[in-house]
Amino acid sequence: MKQSFGEYLRKLRTEHGLTLTQLGAKLDLDSANLSKIENGKRDFDEKRLKKMADVFNINLDQLKIEFFSDLFAKKICESNCSTDVLSVAEEKVKYLKNFKSKK
């Protein structure tokens, strides 16, 4: 089973031996907000993904997959939608990329 983005962040932080305060300073977040993110009570700010990738020396594209998949999963659960929405979204992404490339 996959973990939430907050749990993923906590795992990275502990694997790197960082406290909430230390990581918070590196990400320009206070430790209380970082704790809320790790516990699923607050969302991580997409603008900090690049900084997070740099701090942990991980691939930004892989980090985006973790971040956005968690965001989409939460929205699908909150809306009580079928996971069929993912197939439709995938087709829409292809359409939008094709449309964008024609401009």
MODELLER restraints for C-alpha pairs under 7 A, 6 or more apart:
rsr = mdl.restraints
at = mdl.atoms
rsr.add(forms.Gaussian(group=physical.xy_distance, feature=features.Distance(at['CA:4:A'], at['CA:70:A']), mean=6.17, stdev=0.5))
rsr.add(forms.Gaussian(group=physical.xy_distance, feature=features.Distance(at['CA:5:A'], at['CA:66:A']), mean=6.39, stdev=0.5))
rsr.add(forms.Gaussian(group=physical.xy_distance, feature=features.Distance(at['CA:5:A'], at['CA:67:A']), mean=5.98, stdev=0.5))
rsr.add(forms.Gaussian(group=physical.xy_distance, feature=features.Distance(at['CA:5:A'], at['CA:70:A']), mean=6.03, stdev=0.5))
rsr.add(forms.Gaussian(group=physical.xy_distance, feature=features.Distance(at['CA:6:A'], at['CA:37:A']), mean=5.32, stdev=0.5))
rsr.add(forms.Gaussian(group=physical.xy_distance, feature=features.Distance(at['CA:6:A'], at['CA:38:A']), mean=3.78, stdev=0.5))
rsr.add(forms.Gaussian(group=physical.xy_distance, feature=features.Distance(at['CA:6:A'], at['CA:39:A']), mean=6.12, stdev=0.5))
rsr.add(forms.Gaussian(group=physical.xy_distance, feature=features.Distance(at['CA:6:A'], at['CA:40:A']), mean=5.84, stdev=0.5))
rsr.add(forms.Gaussian(group=physical.xy_distance, feature=features.Distance(at['CA:7:A'], at['CA:38:A']), mean=5.53, stdev=0.5))
rsr.add(forms.Gaussian(group=physical.xy_distance, feature=features.Distance(at['CA:9:A'], at['CA:38:A']), mean=6.43, stdev=0.5))
rsr.add(forms.Gaussian(group=physical.xy_distance, feature=features.Distance(at['CA:10:A'], at['CA:38:A']), mean=5.78, stdev=0.5))
rsr.add(forms.Gaussian(group=physical.xy_distance, feature=features.Distance(at['CA:20:A'], at['CA:31:A']), mean=5.12, stdev=0.5))
rsr.add(forms.Gaussian(group=physical.xy_distance, feature=features.Distance(at['CA:20:A'], at['CA:34:A']), mean=6.66, stdev=0.5))
rsr.add(forms.Gaussian(group=physical.xy_distance, feature=features.Distance(at['CA:20:A'], at['CA:35:A']), mean=6.95, stdev=0.5))
rsr.add(forms.Gaussian(group=physical.xy_distance, feature=features.Distance(at['CA:21:A'], at['CA:30:A']), mean=6.85, stdev=0.5))
rsr.add(forms.Gaussian(group=physical.xy_distance, feature=features.Distance(at['CA:21:A'], at['CA:31:A']), mean=4.94, stdev=0.5))
rsr.add(forms.Gaussian(group=physical.xy_distance, feature=features.Distance(at['CA:24:A'], at['CA:30:A']), mean=5.26, stdev=0.5))
rsr.add(forms.Gaussian(group=physical.xy_distance, feature=features.Distance(at['CA:24:A'], at['CA:31:A']), mean=5.41, stdev=0.5))
rsr.add(forms.Gaussian(group=physical.xy_distance, feature=features.Distance(at['CA:24:A'], at['CA:34:A']), mean=6.37, stdev=0.5))
rsr.add(forms.Gaussian(group=physical.xy_distance, feature=features.Distance(at['CA:27:A'], at['CA:48:A']), mean=6.82, stdev=0.5))
rsr.add(forms.Gaussian(group=physical.xy_distance, feature=features.Distance(at['CA:27:A'], at['CA:51:A']), mean=6.48, stdev=0.5))
rsr.add(forms.Gaussian(group=physical.xy_distance, feature=features.Distance(at['CA:27:A'], at['CA:52:A']), mean=6.71, stdev=0.5))
rsr.add(forms.Gaussian(group=physical.xy_distance, feature=features.Distance(at['CA:36:A'], at['CA:42:A']), mean=5.32, stdev=0.5))
rsr.add(forms.Gaussian(group=physical.xy_distance, feature=features.Distance(at['CA:37:A'], at['CA:43:A']), mean=5.64, stdev=0.5))
rsr.add(forms.Gaussian(group=physical.xy_distance, feature=features.Distance(at['CA:37:A'], at['CA:44:A']), mean=6.05, stdev=0.5))
rsr.add(forms.Gaussian(group=physical.xy_distance, feature=features.Distance(at['CA:50:A'], at['CA:60:A']), mean=6.35, stdev=0.5))
rsr.add(forms.Gaussian(group=physical.xy_distance, feature=features.Distance(at['CA:53:A'], at['CA:59:A']), mean=6.26, stdev=0.5))
rsr.add(forms.Gaussian(group=physical.xy_distance, feature=features.Distance(at['CA:53:A'], at['CA:60:A']), mean=5.49, stdev=0.5))
rsr.add(forms.Gaussian(group=physical.xy_distance, feature=features.Distance(at['CA:53:A'], at['CA:63:A']), mean=6.95, stdev=0.5))
